[in-house]
Amino acid sequence: MTHLQPSARVPALWAAAYGPRHTRAVSRAARCLLRLRAFARDLALADHVPFGGY
């Protein structure tokens, strides 16, 4: 049985999303990409719920 790792941060996106040196547009786009990445990961893991998820 494999151990599922907690969602890892993408350092470049994280810095762009929450760093002080980026414009609002860049920060907003990076946050959207981080949310999209988290959603895609959750969707991919949805099939791997023990006992069929019922």
URQUI-V645634 format. One record per backbone hydrogen bond with DSSP energy under -0.5 kcal/mol. CO is the residue of the C=O (numbers start at 0). NH is the residue of the N-H. If there is no record, write none. Layout:
co=CO nh=NH
co=CO nh=NH
This chain:
co=1 nh=3
co=8 nh=10
co=9 nh=13
co=10 nh=14
co=11 nh=15
co=12 nh=16
co=13 nh=17
co=14 nh=18
co=18 nh=21
co=22 nh=26
co=23 nh=27
co=24 nh=28
co=25 nh=29
co=26 nh=30
co=27 nh=31
co=28 nh=32
co=29 nh=33
co=30 nh=34
co=31 nh=35
co=32 nh=36
co=33 nh=37
co=34 nh=38
co=35 nh=39
co=36 nh=40
co=37 nh=41
co=38 nh=42
co=39 nh=43
co=40 nh=44
co=41 nh=45
co=43 nh=46
co=44 nh=47
co=45 nh=48
co=48 nh=51
co=49 nh=52
co=50 nh=53
